[in-house]
Amino acid sequence: MPPLTPPLGRRQAALGLLASALALTGCGEPEQEILPYVLQPEGVTPGVPRHFATSLTLNGYARGVVATVFEGRPVKLEGNPLHPASLGATDAFTEAAILSLYDPDRSRAVRQGGRVSSWDAALQALLPRLRALEASGGAGLRLLTGHLTSPTLLRLIGALRQRFPALHWHAHEPVGEEHALAGAALAFGAPLVARPRPEAARVILSLEADPLGPGPDQIHHARAFAARRTARRGRDEPFARLYALESGLSVTGAKADHRLALPPAGVRDVLVALAARLGAGLPAPALPPEAARFLDALADDLAAAPGAALVLAGPWTPPEWQALVHWINDRLDAPIDWLAPPPEQPEDLPALAAALRQGEAGMLVILGANPAYDAPADLGFAGLLRESAAFTLHLGPWRDETAALCQWHLPGHHPLEDWSDARAPDGTASIAQPLIRPLYGTRPAAWLLGAMAGRLDLDGHTALRETWAARWPAGSFEAHWRQALHDGVVAGSAAPPLPRPVPRAPALPPAPDGALTLLLRPDPMLWDGRFANNPWLQECPKPLTRQVWGNAALMAPAEAARHGLAEGDVARLRLGGRSLEVPVLPQPGMAPGVVLLHLGHGRRRAGAIGDAVGADAYALRQGAAWSAPGVTLERAGRREAVLRLQDMHRLEGEAETLLPAMMLEQFRARAAAPPVEEPPPPSLYPPALPAGTPAWAMVIDTTLCIGCNACITACQAENNIPVVGPEEVARGRDMHWLRIDTYSHGPEDRPRPGFQPVPCMHCEAAPCEPVCPVAASVHDAEGLNVQVYNRCVGTRFCQGNCPYKVRRFNFHGYADGQEYANQGAPVVAAQRNPEVSVRVRGVMEKCTYCTQRISAARRAAEREGRALREGEVRTACQSACPTTAIIFGDLRQEGAAVAALRREPQHYALLGHLGTRPRTTYLAQIRNPNPALEDPGA
């Protein structure tokens, strides 16, 4: 991993400044003619941002975004409230996509082998081969894509099939839906698509699932979770109860009221016993006492909520488990919508591997997929691609592991440069418009498919309009087109639900092997590895472990001790004749007998950021399986640091004090009593601001926070926060203005983790202010605790006196001359928000409550001659939050939501006994336990 740029000496810095001054003041005309606007583009005002709706995909599914653009330069993405998959919020992947647009490692040139070539040369190599294939109907022609929902790309593949009827289309997603579709086929005879509605459920069982974790539907599930788990005075809606049954600790499991950690064989037994309890006619296996007690309470709760009970099976559960869950949900009359499967199912990757192995593929065209890295190890796909005599061509934004093995690589558009379309998981279509002209000489997938079909002049915009011209009336096409572009969604395009299907009688799922089992899961920050070259995501701590810059073998502390392993010991995992070395991280809450590895690490051709970071878990993957029994563990005889951020900013106090929890009945009892306002502790600080001055404040509901890190990446994008790299993290340094602390309230073997976002508290009695010798840390006219950068001399007294550990110091020029790896490239600077200054070495920085947004809203109100409206100012973290856990506003404004939340019975101030009078406060966690399971050890 590249180190930081070495610091300049005083002499070098002085000479550099002198040279820069001479360059700036030197005589001579510029090489290009520079002209001011003669006709200024309509709607463009320098310094005033514009906003455009578009969409980004994950696993082929669209999530709507609204982009902030300054003079043709997109700098920030936020959720589109009109889109059903984003609902106005984002996730960490969406927020970080803006940085990938400006990735210096993006592909810029056509390559033949390792040599730079040209588009003309690529066409001269491709087109004669395609003409030769016409006689045989395209026999031997193979197309490989990821999962596609784009109506335009699907139409173009259909047009390609008309020219080449023998074309074989394959699709590959390393985090795919194969098990879910196969399970539906077992249950119903067809691969129907289930769309659960958690917002309509009162009792939910998450079975080896993580609906609140990363994925295309995370925001939808998180909003549904919030709808049923919000506790407010006077709110009469039922408060849902959540159970989790899993082998590895997930975000959903962390938020559950009751969680049972069992190895896969134990999870299967509880599932079968639950089905038997509901009348499935299956032999109920004997359960250990703890599991039997859990099952009794769970079954009673589910049966007591007909029509509002729901069981969710994770995409990594075997198809037989999925089919049994479908039968259970049918018995419970669970709130689930059913959608028809796509009309055409492409072939899978093993079929393509077999064709390459047998020499049946004469031409292979790959659009964006990267199977040379993320295919299961037992396919040996990289070797097949390397040794194949077929003509191979790859189109994609990066020259990745697969592109390097193909004969030709064509640089593709970034999604934010492309005209395209895609569907959300519920079928709603959205049209993606480019936010910027392509930075390099790239072309879209639509162009390549069009060229292969014989249309060399086709571009993405034309292809897109042709698709939708066939679906809208000719007379109103332009009106529909402009409305879809403006809204970011195509109205009325959601898939209609099917009549409720009747599942077949369930079969007994086979029992998993009881040997030590390897569990594979997508990485919370890197997904399947496609985001490995994004430094924001590499340095964003994973939920629960807080690990950055790498992965680790997660196992229960008792399991690690049984193998003589401790945190940081490198273990050698052996499975199926393959081995992998990875550091160990004991994780409370893991089931015994399992080892969990996250995919997406160990890239070889990701770029300057992602190469050689972590261990490649795909090396141990077998087929589409997500678990593999029979893994062996042994010490490798060396150690490797596991980098975790929370250890550096740990607060003083017990978890129960720092992150308090409250039972639902306790909350209701307090809510029924009259509100009691506690007087502030005595203080020598001056009183609050005079009347008429805004009092900006924030309240964070820890019941709703799922630790997803969307707020962290949103803050990073909004406020020009740099990464520092793994070497600096190892020294205890990072620059995040906002962190999410994870605390556990339970014993080590049954933890109850909770999440607590910690920005600057903006204390009214701020301990950082009186210790600053140059008054760089002060209160402004609106009561914000601000940092005056040009006064700061770097004593760090304020950091030492802050009990919340929220201040960050620029030990190096992390954003100003000493950037990590390639982050100093000029193209990266194009992402920076022009409304926020870029800090230099020796300066302290921290959360500002997005003061630039407050200022922009105030100026807009002044222009219109009115007062600021409630909710008009939204911080970046608040806008990103998928559960609406963060509320911001003016305490003194009439009807302010933030003021009402401060009167809730579960309201508290972090370290409130210190008398700092923080403006950032919290609502305690509310749990809804089942009395049958709630005892001192539950």
HELIX and SHEET records of a PDB file:
HELIX    1   1 ARG A   10  THR A   25  1                                  16    
HELIX    2   2 ALA A   92  LEU A  101  1                                  10    
HELIX    3   3 TRP A  119  LEU A  133  1                                  15    
HELIX    4   4 GLU A  134  SER A  136  5                                   3    
HELIX    5   5 PRO A  151  ARG A  163  1                                  13    
HELIX    6   6 GLU A  178  PHE A  188  1                                  11    
HELIX    7   7 PRO A  198  ALA A  200  5                                   3    
HELIX    8   8 GLN A  218  ARG A  228  1                                  11    
HELIX    9   9 VAL A  251  LYS A  255  1                                   5    
HELIX   10  10 PRO A  264  ARG A  277  1                                  14    
HELIX   11  11 PRO A  289  ALA A  303  1                                  15    
HELIX   12  12 PRO A  319  LEU A  332  1                                  14    
HELIX   13  13 LEU A  349  ARG A  357  1                                   9    
HELIX   14  14 PRO A  371  ASP A  374  1                                   4    
HELIX   15  15 ALA A  377  LEU A  379  5                                   3    
HELIX   16  16 PHE A  381  GLU A  387  1                                   7    
HELIX   17  17 GLU A  401  LEU A  405  1                                   5    
HELIX   18  18 PRO A  415  GLU A  417  5                                   3    
HELIX   19  19 ALA A  445  MET A  452  1                                   8    
HELIX   20  20 GLY A  460  ALA A  469  1                                  10    
HELIX   21  21 ALA A  474  SER A  476  5                                   3    
HELIX   22  22 PHE A  477  ASP A  487  1                                  11    
HELIX   23  23 PRO A  535  GLN A  538  1                                   4    
HELIX   24  24 PRO A  557  ARG A  562  1                                   6    
HELIX   25  25 ALA A  617  LEU A  620  5                                   4    
HELIX   26  26 GLN A  646  HIS A  649  5                                   4    
HELIX   27  27 ALA A  655  LEU A  658  1                                   4    
HELIX   28  28 LEU A  664  ALA A  672  1                                   9    
HELIX   29  29 ALA A  710  GLU A  718  1                                   9    
HELIX   30  30 PRO A  726  ALA A  730  1                                   5    
HELIX   31  31 PHE A  797  ASN A  801  1                                   5    
HELIX   32  32 PRO A  826  ALA A  829  1                                   4    
HELIX   33  33 THR A  851  GLU A  864  1                                  14    
HELIX   34  34 ALA A  876  ALA A  880  1                                   5    
HELIX   35  35 ALA A  897  LEU A  901  1                                   5    
HELIX   36  36 GLY A  912  LEU A  914  5                                   3    
SHEET    1   A 3 ARG A  50  LEU A  58  0                                        
SHEET    2   A 3 TYR A  61  PHE A  70 -1                                        
SHEET    3   A 3 ARG A  73  GLY A  79 -1                                        
SHEET    1   B 7 ARG A 115  VAL A 116  0                                        
SHEET    2   B 7 ARG A 111  GLN A 112 -1                                        
SHEET    3   B 7 TRP A 408  PRO A 411 -1                                        
SHEET    4   B 7 PHE A 391  GLY A 396  1                                        
SHEET    5   B 7 MET A 363  LEU A 367  1                                        
SHEET    6   B 7 LEU A 141  THR A 145  1                                        
SHEET    7   B 7 HIS A 168  ALA A 171  1                                        
SHEET    1   C 2 VAL A 193  PRO A 196  0                                        
SHEET    2   C 2 ILE A 336  LEU A 339 -1                                        
SHEET    1   D 4 HIS A 258  ALA A 261  0                                        
SHEET    2   D 4 ARG A 241  GLU A 246  1                                        
SHEET    3   D 4 VAL A 203  LEU A 207  1                                        
SHEET    4   D 4 ALA A 309  ALA A 313  1                                        
SHEET    1   E 2 SER A 420  ARG A 423  0                                        
SHEET    2   E 2 ALA A 429  ALA A 432 -1                                        
SHEET    1   F 3 VAL A 594  HIS A 598  0                                        
SHEET    2   F 3 THR A 517  ARG A 521  1                                        
SHEET    3   F 3 SER A 627  PRO A 629 -1                                        
SHEET    1   G 4 ALA A 553  MET A 555  0                                        
SHEET    2   G 4 ARG A 578  PRO A 586  1                                        
SHEET    3   G 4 ASP A 569  LEU A 575 -1                                        
SHEET    4   G 4 THR A 632  ARG A 639 -1                                        
SHEET    1   H 2 ALA A 661  MET A 663  0                                        
SHEET    2   H 2 GLN A 925  ARG A 927  1                                        
SHEET    1   I 4 ILE A 886  ASP A 890  0                                        
SHEET    2   I 4 TRP A 696  ASP A 701 -1                                        
SHEET    3   I 4 THR A 920  LEU A 923  1                                        
SHEET    4   I 4 HIS A 907  TYR A 908 -1                                        
SHEET    1   J 2 ARG A 739  SER A 744  0                                        
SHEET    2   J 2 PRO A 753  VAL A 758 -1                                        
SHEET    1   K 2 SER A 777  HIS A 779  0                                        
SHEET    2   K 2 ASN A 785  GLN A 787 -1                                        
SHEET    1   L 2 ARG A 808  PHE A 809  0                                        
SHEET    2   L 2 MET A 844  GLU A 845 -1                                        
END                                                                             
